[in-house]
Amino acid sequence: MGLAGGGRGDKMGEMSPLRPRGRGRGCGCALAGAALAAGILCAAVRWGAYPFLARTAPAGADALVVEGWMGDVQLEEALGWARSNGVSRIYTTGGPFELGAVLLPWTNYAVMTAARLEALGATQRVAVAGAPRVLRGRTAASAAALREAYGEELRGGFTLASQGPHTRRSWRVFRRAFGEETAEIGSLALALQDFGPDDWWTCSAGVRTMLGEGIAYFYDAVRSPGPEEGE
């Protein structure tokens, strides 16, 4: 009897622990799902972030606004685009220089860029809209100066030329400054020399620029929400 009772007890003891089945399989599926989601997110950022920030959607107007702080290569590209797209008026923006102003014959980026366009052989009418010195919000100051000086003649719309992933943020600022009175404000993202949409993640300059512009865009979008597309 004792032996029989002990056998039953041992068998019950072996059967008593209730171990949930499939826990390991469930964890594996969750990890695989998380890895897949992370991969999709990385791919979306890798392939989609640059085209999103470097917004290119020109307006149909014959006016081009150029941010004066851009380099010579970008300015040549902007002038080439203007020649190919029937632009008859170019407006330059920008505030005072941060470095070397006492050595330069120009007072600000807008005036200097007008001189560069002349040196490049621009045949379009070039108008200057210099901005005052500000501690922050230089793009907003440039947009306000342009609106104050040429708001009436730009009511038919214009295309804003900016540099790579900085373009969407500048476009948002100029749209906000000009409001609904301006028919259409388009944008043109000019190419960078150091990196582009296909290789920005392969160099430190590209990663720093994209992270900085992405954070700045998110901050601007949260602080001043509004429709992304003005078409």
C-alpha positions as CSV (number, residue, x, y, z in Angstrom):
1,M,0.0,0.0,0.0
2,G,2.8,2.3,0.9
3,L,4.5,1.7,-2.3
4,A,1.3,2.2,-4.3
5,G,0.5,5.4,-2.5
6,G,3.9,6.7,-3.0
7,G,3.7,6.0,-6.7
8,R,0.5,8.0,-7.0
9,G,2.0,10.8,-5.0
10,D,5.1,10.9,-7.2
11,K,3.0,10.9,-10.3
12,M,0.8,13.7,-9.0
13,G,3.9,15.6,-8.0
14,E,5.2,15.3,-11.5
15,M,2.0,16.5,-13.0
16,S,1.3,19.3,-10.5
17,P,3.4,22.2,-11.9
18,L,1.3,24.1,-14.5
19,R,3.9,25.3,-17.0
20,P,2.4,27.6,-19.6
21,R,3.1,26.2,-23.0
22,G,4.2,28.4,-25.9
23,R,5.8,31.1,-23.8
24,G,9.1,30.8,-25.6
25,R,7.4,30.8,-29.0
26,G,5.4,33.9,-28.1
27,C,8.5,35.8,-27.0
28,G,10.3,34.8,-30.2
29,C,7.4,36.1,-32.3
30,A,7.3,39.4,-30.3
31,L,11.1,39.9,-30.8
32,A,10.8,39.1,-34.5
33,G,7.9,41.5,-34.8
34,A,9.9,44.2,-33.0
35,A,12.9,43.6,-35.2
36,L,10.7,43.8,-38.4
37,A,9.1,47.1,-37.2
38,A,12.5,48.5,-36.4
39,G,13.8,47.5,-39.8
40,I,10.8,49.1,-41.5
41,L,11.3,52.3,-39.5
42,C,15.0,52.5,-40.3
43,A,14.3,52.0,-44.0
44,A,11.6,54.7,-43.9
45,V,14.0,57.1,-42.3
46,R,16.9,56.1,-44.5
47,W,15.0,56.5,-47.8
48,G,12.2,58.9,-46.9
49,A,13.7,61.5,-44.5
50,Y,15.8,63.4,-47.1
51,P,13.1,63.7,-49.8
52,F,10.6,64.8,-47.1
53,L,12.9,67.6,-45.7
54,A,14.4,68.5,-49.0
55,R,11.0,69.5,-50.4
56,T,10.9,70.3,-54.1
57,A,7.6,71.5,-55.5
58,P,8.1,74.7,-57.5
59,A,5.3,77.2,-58.0
60,G,4.1,78.2,-61.4
61,A,5.1,81.9,-60.9
62,D,8.0,83.6,-62.6
63,A,9.6,84.7,-59.4
64,L,12.4,82.9,-57.5
65,V,13.5,83.8,-53.9
66,V,17.0,82.7,-53.0
67,E,18.3,82.4,-49.4
68,G,21.5,84.4,-49.6
69,W,23.5,82.3,-47.1
70,M,23.9,79.4,-49.6
71,G,27.1,78.5,-51.2
72,D,28.2,79.3,-54.8
73,V,27.5,75.8,-56.1
74,Q,23.9,76.0,-54.9
75,L,23.5,79.6,-56.3
76,E,24.7,78.4,-59.7
77,E,22.1,75.6,-59.6
78,A,19.4,78.0,-58.6
79,L,20.3,80.4,-61.5
80,G,20.4,77.5,-63.9
81,W,16.9,76.4,-62.8
82,A,15.7,80.0,-63.2
83,R,17.0,80.1,-66.8
84,S,15.3,76.8,-67.6
85,N,11.9,77.7,-66.0
86,G,11.1,81.1,-67.3
87,V,12.0,83.0,-64.1
88,S,12.2,86.8,-64.8
89,R,12.6,88.0,-61.2
90,I,15.0,86.8,-58.5
91,Y,14.9,88.1,-54.9
92,T,17.8,87.6,-52.5
93,T,17.3,87.4,-48.8
94,G,19.6,87.3,-45.7
95,G,20.8,89.3,-42.8
96,P,24.2,90.7,-41.7
97,F,27.4,88.5,-41.7
98,E,28.4,86.7,-38.6
99,L,32.0,86.7,-39.4
100,G,34.4,89.0,-41.3
101,A,31.9,91.8,-41.9
102,V,34.6,94.5,-41.5
103,L,36.5,93.0,-44.4
104,L,33.7,92.6,-46.9
105,P,32.3,95.3,-49.2
106,W,28.7,94.1,-48.7
107,T,26.4,94.8,-45.8
108,N,24.6,91.4,-45.7
109,Y,24.0,88.1,-47.4
110,A,21.2,89.5,-49.6
111,V,23.4,92.2,-51.1
112,M,26.4,89.8,-51.5
113,T,24.2,87.2,-53.3
114,A,22.8,89.8,-55.6
115,A,26.4,90.6,-56.5
116,R,27.2,86.9,-57.0
117,L,24.2,86.6,-59.3
118,E,25.5,89.5,-61.4
119,A,28.9,87.9,-61.6
120,L,27.3,84.7,-62.7
121,G,25.7,86.6,-65.6
122,A,22.1,86.7,-64.4
123,T,19.9,88.5,-66.9
124,Q,16.8,88.4,-64.7
125,R,15.8,91.4,-62.6
126,V,17.5,90.9,-59.2
127,A,15.9,92.5,-56.1
128,V,17.5,92.7,-52.6
129,A,15.6,92.2,-49.3
130,G,18.1,92.5,-46.5
131,A,17.1,91.5,-43.0
132,P,18.1,93.0,-39.7
133,R,20.3,91.3,-37.2
134,V,18.5,89.0,-34.9
135,L,19.5,86.7,-32.1
136,R,17.3,83.9,-33.3
137,G,14.8,83.3,-36.1
138,R,16.9,84.5,-38.9
139,T,14.8,82.7,-41.6
140,A,11.7,84.4,-40.1
141,A,13.4,87.8,-40.2
142,S,14.3,87.3,-43.8
143,A,10.8,86.3,-44.7
144,A,9.4,89.3,-42.9
145,A,11.8,91.6,-44.7
146,L,10.9,90.2,-48.1
147,R,7.2,90.5,-47.4
148,E,7.6,94.1,-46.3
149,A,9.7,95.1,-49.3
150,Y,8.1,93.1,-52.1
151,G,4.9,91.6,-50.7
152,E,2.6,93.3,-53.2
153,E,4.5,92.2,-56.3
154,L,4.9,88.7,-54.9
155,R,1.2,88.1,-54.4
156,G,1.1,86.0,-57.5
157,G,3.4,83.5,-55.9
158,F,7.1,82.5,-55.9
159,T,9.4,79.6,-55.5
160,L,11.8,79.5,-52.6
161,A,15.2,78.1,-53.3
162,S,17.0,76.7,-50.2
163,Q,19.7,74.1,-49.4
164,G,18.9,70.4,-49.2
165,P,17.1,69.3,-46.1
166,H,16.7,72.9,-44.8
167,T,14.2,73.6,-47.5
168,R,11.0,72.3,-46.0
169,R,11.5,74.3,-42.8
170,S,12.3,77.5,-44.7
171,W,9.3,76.9,-46.9
172,R,7.0,76.6,-43.8
173,V,8.5,79.9,-42.4
174,F,7.9,81.8,-45.6
175,R,4.4,80.5,-46.0
176,R,3.6,81.6,-42.5
177,A,5.1,85.0,-43.1
178,F,3.2,85.7,-46.4
179,G,-0.1,84.0,-45.3
180,E,-3.0,83.4,-47.6
181,E,-2.6,86.6,-49.5
182,T,0.1,85.1,-51.7
183,A,-1.3,82.8,-54.3
184,E,1.3,80.0,-54.2
185,I,4.6,79.5,-52.5
186,G,6.7,76.6,-53.9
187,S,10.1,75.3,-53.0
188,L,13.3,74.1,-54.6
189,A,15.8,72.0,-52.7
190,L,19.3,72.6,-54.1
191,A,21.8,69.8,-53.9
192,L,24.5,69.6,-51.3
193,Q,28.1,68.8,-52.2
194,D,28.9,66.6,-49.1
195,F,26.0,64.2,-49.3
196,G,22.7,63.5,-50.8
197,P,19.5,61.5,-50.5
198,D,21.3,58.2,-51.2
199,D,24.3,58.5,-48.9
200,W,23.6,60.9,-46.1
201,W,23.8,58.2,-43.5
202,T,27.3,57.2,-44.6
203,C,29.1,60.4,-43.3
204,S,29.0,62.3,-40.0
205,A,28.1,65.6,-41.7
206,G,25.1,64.0,-43.3
207,V,23.9,62.4,-40.0
208,R,24.4,65.6,-38.1
209,T,22.6,67.7,-40.6
210,M,19.7,65.3,-41.0
211,L,19.3,64.9,-37.2
212,G,19.5,68.7,-36.7
213,E,17.0,69.5,-39.4
214,G,14.7,66.8,-38.4
215,I,14.6,68.0,-34.8
216,A,14.2,71.6,-35.9
217,Y,11.4,70.7,-38.2
218,F,9.6,68.8,-35.5
219,Y,10.0,71.7,-33.1
220,D,8.6,74.1,-35.6
221,A,5.7,71.8,-36.6
222,V,4.7,71.4,-32.9
223,R,5.1,75.1,-32.1
224,S,3.4,76.4,-35.2
225,P,1.1,73.6,-36.5
226,G,-0.4,74.1,-40.0
227,P,-1.1,72.3,-43.2
228,E,2.0,70.9,-44.8
229,E,0.9,71.3,-48.4
230,G,-0.1,74.6,-49.9
231,E,-1.0,73.3,-53.4
